[in-house]
Amino acid sequence: MIQLNNLSIAPYPNEEAETFTTLFENTSLKIEAIRSWLKNPGELYNQDRDEWVLLVEGEAELEIEDQILKLCKGDYLLIPKYTSHRVRSTAKDTLWLGIFSS
């Protein structure tokens, strides 16, 4: 079955929070819409899956191991599995597309 959805379904979070909406998932792939509004560093992640992220809207600052990256709308990157990373801050309207693969 073909299903069309709009990323606007991802709910806006309260300040200092993120919301996660799974758009697709099977045994080897997960795609999420992630809304962020963080003024302070978020949770530290060290996942067992590769993560490719695209910043669809807004601005963000990421900490990946010892590097600080500033991202703008349209920027994307691959975070290899077992790489420590966290979102340090985002604009209020930030929307990510995250693709996780094993």
Secondary structure, 3 states (H helix, E strand, C coil): CCCCCCHHHCCCCCCCEEEEEEEEECCCEEEEEEEEECCCCCCCECCCCEEEEEEEECEEEEEECCEEEEEECCCEEEECCCCCEEEEEECCCEEEEEEEEC
